[in-house]
Amino acid sequence: MDLRGFDKFTLVDYPGKIGCIVFTGGCNLRCPFCHNPCLVFDPASQPKVTEKEFFGFLERRKGLLEGVVISGGEPMLQPDLVPFVERIRKSGFLAKVDSNGTFPDRVKTLLHTAGADSMGIDYKAPRAKYAELTGLDEPDLGERVAETIRLALEAGVELDIRTTVHKALLSEDDLAAMRDELSAIGVSRWTLQQFNPVEVIDDDLPQAETYSDRELVAAARRLGSDVRVRGLHGHIIL
């Protein structure tokens, strides 16, 4: 596994669990709001964490931590992801995999072979705008993400479906279309994430006008009682 980052403690990345998070290098998308551009463009610039170091840490944290979050970048690009998740779960920890959802075949293999206790899947845009917002010009991109969500639902995996929202990228009409698409798949709970104005792929976004917390909460309420809002620090504010 190409591990290029490691946070030894988190209370927000695995909702409801005490966990740690590891980051993998590389991604197939170029989302303008991505706040890990170094992992997308130059993962080798980040200190490498060996599996020996990582599993040694887990051994010392048995009884203290509950779960491990594997994020990125895009973990599904890692050829050793399945045995890595399998080893985490056999070590007595829950495994949550964060993904952009564009590799349903690999997700199917993961769920049928190693399993996963939870998945965080980014639903980035209405299907008609998926290529525009992700920088990957493939017409079936949104449908592939929908298929990944269906597979996770069928497997009974705990799901965290979330969307990073910026006014320059997603209008309220876009959000309403996404709500309809997710409902058609079978998703009830959906989380809107406040845009984090840090180093991102599109340097202009942090300076552009976006939704305030109040506006985002109001939009979520119009979308339905099962739509939540996650603030800048990862905490649910609605």
C-alpha positions as CSV (number, residue, x, y, z in Angstrom):
1,M,0.0,0.0,0.0
2,D,1.2,3.5,-0.9
3,L,0.4,5.2,2.4
4,R,1.2,8.9,2.3
5,G,-0.2,10.3,5.5
6,F,-1.4,9.1,8.9
7,D,-3.5,10.8,11.6
8,K,-3.3,8.7,14.8
9,F,-6.6,10.0,16.2
10,T,-9.9,11.2,14.8
11,L,-13.4,11.6,16.2
12,V,-14.9,13.0,13.0
13,D,-13.7,10.9,10.0
14,Y,-15.4,7.7,11.3
15,P,-18.8,9.0,12.6
16,G,-19.6,7.6,16.0
17,K,-16.2,5.8,16.4
18,I,-12.8,6.6,17.9
19,G,-10.4,6.0,15.0
20,C,-7.3,6.8,13.1
21,I,-7.0,7.7,9.4
22,V,-4.4,6.8,6.7
23,F,-4.2,8.4,3.3
24,T,-3.3,6.8,0.1
25,G,-1.5,8.5,-2.8
26,G,-3.0,9.2,-6.3
27,C,-6.4,9.9,-7.6
28,N,-8.2,9.6,-11.0
29,L,-10.2,12.8,-10.5
30,R,-9.3,16.5,-10.5
31,C,-12.1,18.1,-8.3
32,P,-11.5,21.8,-8.0
33,F,-12.4,21.8,-4.3
34,C,-10.1,18.9,-3.4
35,H,-8.1,19.8,-0.2
36,N,-5.4,17.2,-0.7
37,P,-3.8,18.3,-4.0
38,C,-0.4,17.0,-3.0
39,L,-1.9,13.5,-2.8
40,V,-3.5,13.9,-6.2
41,F,-0.5,15.4,-8.2
42,D,2.6,14.5,-6.2
43,P,2.0,11.8,-3.6
44,A,5.7,11.0,-3.5
45,S,6.3,14.4,-1.9
46,Q,4.6,13.2,1.2
47,P,6.3,11.0,3.8
48,K,5.7,7.4,3.2
49,V,4.2,5.3,6.0
50,T,5.1,1.6,5.9
51,E,2.6,-1.1,6.6
52,K,5.0,-2.4,9.3
53,E,4.8,1.0,11.0
54,F,1.0,1.2,10.6
55,F,0.2,-2.2,11.9
56,G,2.7,-1.8,14.8
57,F,0.8,1.3,15.8
58,L,-2.6,-0.6,15.6
59,E,-1.2,-3.4,17.8
60,R,-0.3,-0.8,20.5
61,R,-3.8,0.8,20.2
62,K,-5.9,-2.3,20.7
63,G,-8.7,-1.5,23.2
64,L,-8.2,2.2,22.6
65,L,-9.2,2.7,19.0
66,E,-12.3,1.3,17.3
67,G,-11.8,1.8,13.6
68,V,-9.5,2.7,10.8
69,V,-10.4,5.1,8.0
70,I,-8.6,4.6,4.6
71,S,-8.9,7.8,2.6
72,G,-6.9,9.6,-0.1
73,G,-6.4,10.4,-2.8
74,E,-8.5,7.4,-4.0
75,P,-7.9,4.1,-2.1
76,M,-9.5,2.0,-4.9
77,L,-6.4,2.7,-7.0
78,Q,-4.3,0.7,-4.6
79,P,-3.7,-2.9,-5.8
80,D,-3.2,-4.2,-2.3
81,L,-6.3,-2.6,-0.8
82,V,-8.2,-5.8,-0.3
83,P,-5.6,-7.6,1.8
84,F,-4.9,-4.4,3.7
85,V,-8.5,-4.1,4.7
86,E,-8.7,-7.8,5.5
87,R,-5.7,-7.5,7.8
88,I,-7.2,-4.4,9.6
89,R,-10.5,-6.3,10.3
90,K,-8.7,-9.5,11.4
91,S,-6.7,-7.3,13.8
92,G,-10.0,-6.5,15.6
93,F,-10.6,-3.0,14.1
94,L,-13.5,-1.7,12.1
95,A,-12.6,-0.6,8.5
96,K,-14.1,2.4,6.8
97,V,-13.1,3.1,3.2
98,D,-13.5,6.6,1.7
99,S,-13.9,6.6,-2.1
100,N,-15.1,8.7,-5.0
101,G,-17.1,5.8,-6.1
102,T,-15.9,5.6,-9.7
103,F,-14.6,2.0,-9.5
104,P,-17.7,-0.1,-8.8
105,D,-16.0,-3.4,-10.0
106,R,-13.2,-2.9,-7.5
107,V,-15.7,-2.0,-4.7
108,K,-17.6,-5.2,-5.5
109,T,-14.4,-7.2,-5.1
110,L,-13.5,-5.4,-1.9
111,L,-17.0,-6.0,-0.4
112,H,-17.2,-9.7,-1.5
113,T,-13.6,-10.6,-0.4
114,A,-12.4,-8.5,2.6
115,G,-15.6,-6.7,3.4
116,A,-15.9,-3.2,4.9
117,D,-17.8,-2.0,7.9
118,S,-18.4,1.4,6.5
119,M,-17.9,3.5,3.4
120,G,-17.7,7.2,2.8
121,I,-18.7,7.9,-0.8
122,D,-18.6,11.3,-2.3
123,Y,-21.6,12.2,-4.5
124,K,-20.0,15.2,-6.2
125,A,-22.6,16.6,-8.6
126,P,-25.8,15.8,-10.6
127,R,-25.0,13.1,-13.1
128,A,-25.2,15.5,-16.0
129,K,-22.5,17.7,-14.4
130,Y,-20.2,15.0,-13.1
131,A,-17.5,15.3,-15.8
132,E,-17.5,19.1,-15.5
133,L,-17.0,19.1,-11.7
134,T,-14.4,16.3,-11.6
135,G,-12.2,17.0,-14.5
136,L,-12.7,13.5,-15.9
137,D,-14.5,13.5,-19.2
138,E,-16.2,10.1,-19.1
139,P,-19.9,10.1,-19.8
140,D,-20.8,7.2,-17.5
141,L,-19.0,8.6,-14.4
142,G,-22.1,9.5,-12.4
143,E,-23.7,6.2,-13.2
144,R,-20.6,4.4,-11.9
145,V,-20.8,6.2,-8.6
146,A,-24.5,5.3,-8.4
147,E,-23.6,1.7,-9.0
148,T,-21.0,1.8,-6.2
149,I,-23.6,3.1,-3.8
150,R,-26.1,0.4,-4.8
151,L,-23.4,-2.3,-4.2
152,A,-22.7,-0.9,-0.7
153,L,-26.4,-0.7,0.1
154,E,-26.9,-4.3,-1.0
155,A,-24.0,-5.4,1.1
156,G,-25.5,-3.7,4.2
157,V,-22.4,-1.5,4.6
158,E,-22.9,1.6,6.8
159,L,-22.8,4.5,4.4
160,D,-21.7,8.2,4.7
161,I,-22.9,9.8,1.5
162,R,-21.5,13.3,1.4
163,T,-21.2,16.3,-1.0
164,T,-18.8,19.2,-0.7
165,V,-20.8,22.3,-1.5
166,H,-19.5,25.6,-3.1
167,K,-21.9,28.2,-4.6
168,A,-19.7,28.6,-7.7
169,L,-20.0,24.8,-8.4
170,L,-23.4,23.7,-7.2
171,S,-26.7,25.7,-7.2
172,E,-29.7,24.8,-5.1
173,D,-31.3,23.4,-8.2
174,D,-28.3,21.1,-8.6
175,L,-28.7,20.0,-5.0
176,A,-32.4,19.3,-5.6
177,A,-31.5,17.2,-8.6
178,M,-28.9,15.3,-6.6
179,R,-31.5,14.6,-3.8
180,D,-33.8,13.1,-6.4
181,E,-31.0,10.9,-7.9
182,L,-29.9,9.7,-4.4
183,S,-33.5,8.9,-3.4
184,A,-33.9,6.9,-6.6
185,I,-30.9,4.8,-5.7
186,G,-32.3,4.2,-2.2
187,V,-30.2,6.7,-0.2
188,S,-32.0,8.4,2.7
189,R,-29.4,10.1,4.8
190,W,-27.2,12.6,2.9
191,T,-24.6,15.1,4.2
192,L,-23.8,18.4,2.7
193,Q,-20.2,19.4,3.6
194,Q,-19.1,23.0,4.0
195,F,-16.3,24.0,1.6
196,N,-13.0,24.3,3.4
197,P,-11.0,27.3,2.1
198,V,-7.6,25.8,2.4
199,E,-5.1,24.8,-0.3
200,V,-7.3,23.3,-3.1
201,I,-6.8,22.4,-6.8
202,D,-8.6,25.5,-8.0
203,D,-6.8,28.5,-6.4
204,D,-9.7,30.8,-7.2
205,L,-12.3,28.9,-5.1
206,P,-11.3,30.1,-1.7
207,Q,-11.8,33.7,-2.8
208,A,-15.2,33.1,-4.5
209,E,-18.5,33.6,-2.7
210,T,-19.9,30.5,-1.3
211,Y,-22.7,29.4,1.0
212,S,-22.7,30.6,4.6
213,D,-23.5,28.0,7.3
214,R,-27.0,29.6,7.6
215,E,-27.6,29.3,3.9
216,L,-26.4,25.7,3.7
217,V,-28.6,24.7,6.7
218,A,-31.6,26.4,5.1
219,A,-31.0,24.6,1.8
220,A,-30.6,21.3,3.6
221,R,-34.0,21.8,5.4
222,R,-35.7,22.4,2.0
223,L,-34.2,19.2,0.7
224,G,-35.6,17.0,3.5
225,S,-35.3,16.0,7.2
226,D,-32.7,13.4,6.4
227,V,-30.2,15.9,4.9
228,R,-27.5,17.0,7.3
229,V,-24.8,19.7,7.2
230,R,-21.2,19.1,8.3
231,G,-19.4,22.2,9.2
232,L,-15.7,23.2,8.6
233,H,-14.4,21.2,11.5
234,G,-16.2,18.0,10.6
235,H,-19.0,18.3,13.2
236,I,-22.6,18.0,12.2
237,I,-24.3,21.4,12.6
238,L,-27.8,20.2,11.4
